[in-house]
Structure formats: C-alpha cells, structure tokens
Amino acid sequence: MITLRPSTGRDASRILDIWSRAVDATHDFLLPADRTAIGQEVETFLPGAPLTLAVDASDQALGFMFLHDGHMEALFIDPDHHGKGIGRALVLRALALHPALTTDVNEQNVKAMAFYRRLGFEPTGRSDLDGQGRPYPLVHLRFHATGQ
C-alpha cells in the first residue's frame, strides 16, 4: 500500500538516494561532468524543497515529486519500484491539485515521455536547452483531460 505525504528533514538522504538512482537508471544520455554538476545542484536544493513523497507501509520513501505553481518540476521513482503505480499515484495527486498540470521531460528520456503520454499529457513545445542552459532538449507537456 502506497501513502502520499509531505517530506520532512529526516527524508533528505533517502530523497537524494532516490534521485541519484533514478537518474542513473533513466538519464544515460547525460555526460558524466553534467551528471556530477546536476547532482551537486540537487544536493543543495532538494532536501529543503517541499516535496510529496510516496511511501510504503513502513514509511520508506519510494518516490517523490516537486510541484510549483501548477508545474511538476520533478518526479523521481526508485528504479526498484518502477512500473508499480507510484509515479501514477503522484501524478494523480498533482492533477487533483492542478487540473491543467504542466511538466517538462528530457527529450532523450523516451520512457518518461511514454509514461506521461499514457497519462494524458500532450506536447506543447520544445526547448533546445534544459533549464540550466545545458544541451539536453526539453519537451514541454500539458495534461489534456481526454487522454486519460
């Protein structure tokens, strides 16, 4: 059984572990130097961010999301738990709060793109660079209610 709850300070190391393991499993297109730089940025920002965690019955975090003004800035699931409905549960929570939810996906992350498309997100645009100006194109997505 999965429960969703806000993150707290005691979740910081597990959140960083999930992020690191998920990126290593899904972002093989990152250059090693960029992976290191992004990891350093995440270590500074993520532990203090207001995240929603998906936790199991023993309160072990299995995934998390970060929402900001109707935009899902981050969604990361422990790779050992991919395909078990955790990402879907987090996205459905976000949609309950923000029916016109938007998000961005790295163009090279084909599995993530397929996941969002299955949930009813449609592309609205594209950027050649990621949010930090690195050469990792982003596809901008918006939820479209008839897609679910």
Number of C-alpha atoms within 10 A of each C-alpha: 7 18 14 18 14 12 20 14 9 9 17 15 13 16 23 16 12 20 24 18 16 19 19 14 12 16 15 12 13 17 10 10 9 12 17 12 12 13 16 11 11 14 17 10 10 17 19 13 15 14 22 21 28 24 18 15 9 8 14 13 23 22 27 25 23 18 20 11 9 15 17 18 14 16 21 23 26 22 18 12 12 14 11 11 12 24 23 15 15 23 18 14 15 21 17 11 12 16 15 15 20 24 20 24 22 20 18 17 15 12 11 15 19 12 14 21 18 13 17 16 24 18 18 12 11 16 16 14 14 17 12 8 10 11 13 18 18 20 22 18 22 20 22 17 12 8 11 10
